[in-house]
């Protein structure tokens, strides 16, 4: 589809297509540097939260939710899951990937199979749908591109991500029950 669009654009308006291709590279590099600053700040905050022991307190606060969503896990697993969920709630986007990978590694250690466990699937699904109370990455990008009302997306984002996450959790739990019944 991209190739056909590019060929069509080259025949219709070659000057604009060449300018767009030349500018796309510099635009991509500029976007990377803008996102790099945002991610560095958030990764630093996550490291501070973990170093000062706040991650354990967050994990104990979220303990009932984590147990319901992921089943019984180890304290380290709960800590990484809590950090990951907290980072997603704050809208850190890709900056919460390291905590998600650590949580997935911990869940994999608990899994005695070569297939993904329900807890691993739940973590992926929650990360994909992630409830965002404050979509900081999107707000930061909107500000950098000159939006005068960059925080207007907070309420629609909360509504959309809440609905998608609740539906995703329901579907994972429902499919897990069906799978368990089929196994019997």
Order of alpha helices (4+ residues) and beta strands (2+ residues): alpha-alpha-alpha-alpha-alpha-alpha-alpha-alpha-alpha
